[in-house]
Amino acid sequence: MRRRRLGGSSLEVPVACFGAYALGGGYWGPQDEAEAVLALQVAIDAGMDAIDTAPVYGFGRSEELVGKALRGRIGQAKVLTKVGLTWDARLEPGDPRLAGVKHQRAPDGRDVAVVRDSRPVAIRACVEGSLRRLGVERIDLAQIHARDPHTPLAESLGALVELRRAGKIAEIGVSNFDARGIDEARAILGAVPLAGHQLQYSLLAREAERELLPQAARGEVGTLVYAALDQGLLTGKVRAERSFATGEGRGKRRSFQATNRARVNRVLDEVVAPIAAVHGATLAQVVLAWTIEQPGVSCVLVGARSRAQARENAAAGSLLLASAELATIRAAFERLRLAPGPGAGVRTWLKYLLGR
Ligand SMILES: NC(=O)c1ccc[n+]([C@@H]2O[C@H](COP(=O)([O-])OP(=O)(O)OC[C@H]3O[C@@H](n4cnc5c(N)ncnc54)[C@H](OP(=O)(O)O)[C@@H]3O)[C@@H](O)[C@H]2O)c1
């Protein structure tokens, strides 16, 4: 497993880190907990020794499972978690943060309101909750999950700097920021490094190539890119016959619609499979290796729900593709066009039909 340092921080992570979102269940459908713990342990043993989680993943369940997997293994893996999304916000009625809340599916099937709250008091409570669930004394990377527009960024980052000084967190990161937000965060932090930025990036979602990855490639921040497998679609294992229960979020995604699934799988079969065969690798491993090699990417966060998936994903961290192979894969996905998803407006359909 190759390793890279995140930004100007002291935190070094494997190029493929374990993403523990799906282990929380809810949006992802039911998860066998014993298998989740074993998958985490197998991943750590295979060199995937940095785990990304968040309090909101399964409303505490993902962090608890990470804590179980680390019992007796403290120090064997870096723990990356988040602050700033809460489901038990203690806010006065009428607080602007309560407007426009989003709902997330809990493991018991309820849809729970999630609030962006990065006030210092909320950040401190969040970190205490994570330390307890994870069973660790220090979090290796604490990231603001999504920017809270109603709290000045300087106040949120100030709280994280204090927690760093107190030894409760080692490094500071952010997630889902825009390029301006990254500049702002770096300016506020001054001599304290902004270690990492989590952003979505995959062969099917390359918007980050416009600003965020070039910014990272200039050395301004490390990047932890998520959904590199497009929630499993880019493994080639989500074929037409696979169905998702109504409560599962993935079935509703644009790329998971029947026509789009078929288009993605055609590219995987015709272009990626021959490259995978040359390396004795799987489609998922080639897709992960492609993502890891893109300029500005420090590491991929990849979810696994079983020991077999964990082993397969960890091995991708040692796979090196030739530059011609990287270019062939990029070109094939650049030619791919996905049909608009459910709920798309007339303008989106028109643009699609007119080929724009
Ligand atoms: N900061 C943010 O806002 C944010 C947002 C999203 C994610 N993230 C982070 O990024 C991590 C990864 O993203 P993600 O979990 O959304 O998506 P992902 O890694 O693209 O997809 C994970 C899913 O793909 C399937 N899969 C994974 N490896 C496989 C393999 N080898 N073979 C077959 N199927 C495989 C599994 O689902 P099935 O087995 O059920 O098919 C798994 O749950 C998260 O866990 C989280 O840590 C952060």
The ligand as an SDF file (V2000), in Angstrom:
LIG
                    3D

 48 52  0  0  0  0  0  0  0  0999 V2000
  -17.7040   14.1380    3.2080 N   0  0  0  0  0  0  0  0  0  0  0  0
  -18.8080   13.6940    2.6600 C   0  0  0  0  0  0  0  0  0  0  0  0
  -19.8020   14.4290    2.5200 O   0  0  0  0  0  0  0  0  0  0  0  0
  -18.8670   12.2650    2.1900 C   0  0  0  0  0  0  0  0  0  0  0  0
  -19.9290   11.8450    1.3820 C   0  0  0  0  0  0  0  0  0  0  0  0
  -19.9460   10.5210    0.9660 C   0  0  0  0  0  0  0  0  0  0  0  0
  -18.9310    9.6530    1.3510 C   0  0  0  0  0  0  0  0  0  0  0  0
  -17.9180   10.0960    2.1550 N   0  0  0  0  0  0  0  0  0  0  0  0
  -16.8300    9.1820    2.5970 C   0  0  0  0  0  0  0  0  0  0  0  0
  -16.3570    8.4330    1.5060 O   0  0  0  0  0  0  0  0  0  0  0  0
  -16.5040    7.0400    1.7570 C   0  0  0  0  0  0  0  0  0  0  0  0
  -16.7070    6.2890    0.4550 C   0  0  0  0  0  0  0  0  0  0  0  0
  -17.8230    6.7590   -0.2500 O   0  0  0  0  0  0  0  0  0  0  0  0
  -19.1260    5.9330   -0.3520 P   0  0  0  0  0  0  0  0  0  0  0  0
  -19.1650    4.9130    0.7690 O   0  0  0  0  0  0  0  0  0  0  0  0
  -20.2130    6.9440   -0.4530 O   0  0  0  0  0  0  0  0  0  0  0  0
  -19.0860    5.2260   -1.7470 O   0  0  0  0  0  0  0  0  0  0  0  0
  -18.1690    4.1940   -2.5040 P   0  0  0  0  0  0  0  0  0  0  0  0
  -16.9100    3.9040   -1.7930 O   0  0  0  0  0  0  0  0  0  0  0  0
  -18.1040    4.7020   -3.8900 O   0  0  0  0  0  0  0  0  0  0  0  0
  -19.1270    2.9050   -2.5070 O   0  0  0  0  0  0  0  0  0  0  0  0
  -19.2300    2.0420   -1.4360 C   0  0  0  0  0  0  0  0  0  0  0  0
  -20.1350    0.8680   -1.7830 C   0  0  0  0  0  0  0  0  0  0  0  0
  -19.6860    0.2160   -2.9540 O   0  0  0  0  0  0  0  0  0  0  0  0
  -19.8220   -1.1870   -2.8260 C   0  0  0  0  0  0  0  0  0  0  0  0
  -18.4610   -1.7370   -2.9160 N   0  0  0  0  0  0  0  0  0  0  0  0
  -17.3270   -1.2650   -2.3570 C   0  0  0  0  0  0  0  0  0  0  0  0
  -16.2840   -2.0270   -2.6650 N   0  0  0  0  0  0  0  0  0  0  0  0
  -16.7550   -3.0120   -3.4360 C   0  0  0  0  0  0  0  0  0  0  0  0
  -16.1660   -4.1100   -4.0800 C   0  0  0  0  0  0  0  0  0  0  0  0
  -14.8640   -4.3470   -3.9800 N   0  0  0  0  0  0  0  0  0  0  0  0
  -16.9630   -4.9220   -4.8170 N   0  0  0  0  0  0  0  0  0  0  0  0
  -18.2790   -4.6780   -4.9400 C   0  0  0  0  0  0  0  0  0  0  0  0
  -18.9060   -3.6440   -4.3520 N   0  0  0  0  0  0  0  0  0  0  0  0
  -18.1440   -2.8310   -3.6030 C   0  0  0  0  0  0  0  0  0  0  0  0
  -20.4420   -1.4740   -1.4780 C   0  0  0  0  0  0  0  0  0  0  0  0
  -21.8530   -1.5400   -1.5590 O   0  0  0  0  0  0  0  0  0  0  0  0
  -22.7480   -2.8560   -1.7790 P   0  0  0  0  0  0  0  0  0  0  0  0
  -21.9760   -4.0380   -1.3650 O   0  0  0  0  0  0  0  0  0  0  0  0
  -23.9670   -2.6340   -0.9650 O   0  0  0  0  0  0  0  0  0  0  0  0
  -23.0640   -2.8060   -3.2330 O   0  0  0  0  0  0  0  0  0  0  0  0
  -20.0760   -0.2150   -0.7060 C   0  0  0  0  0  0  0  0  0  0  0  0
  -20.9390    0.1090    0.3260 O   0  0  0  0  0  0  0  0  0  0  0  0
  -17.6580    6.9790    2.7720 C   0  0  0  0  0  0  0  0  0  0  0  0
  -17.6960    5.7630    3.4690 O   0  0  0  0  0  0  0  0  0  0  0  0
  -17.3290    8.1750    3.6280 C   0  0  0  0  0  0  0  0  0  0  0  0
  -16.2830    7.8460    4.5210 O   0  0  0  0  0  0  0  0  0  0  0  0
  -17.8630   11.3900    2.5560 C   0  0  0  0  0  0  0  0  0  0  0  0
  1  2  1  0
  2  3  2  0
  2  4  1  0
  4  5  1  0
  4 48  2  0
  5  6  2  0
  6  7  1  0
  7  8  2  0
  8  9  1  0
  8 48  1  0
  9 10  1  0
  9 46  1  0
 10 11  1  0
 11 12  1  0
 11 44  1  0
 12 13  1  0
 13 14  1  0
 14 15  2  0
 14 16  1  0
 14 17  1  0
 17 18  1  0
 18 19  2  0
 18 20  1  0
 18 21  1  0
 21 22  1  0
 22 23  1  0
 23 24  1  0
 23 42  1  0
 24 25  1  0
 25 26  1  0
 25 36  1  0
 26 27  1  0
 26 35  1  0
 27 28  2  0
 28 29  1  0
 29 30  1  0
 29 35  2  0
 30 31  1  0
 30 32  2  0
 32 33  1  0
 33 34  2  0
 34 35  1  0
 36 37  1  0
 36 42  1  0
 37 38  1  0
 38 39  2  0
 38 40  1  0
 38 41  1  0
 42 43  1  0
 44 45  1  0
 44 46  1  0
 46 47  1  0
M  CHG  2   8   1  16  -1
M  END
$$$$
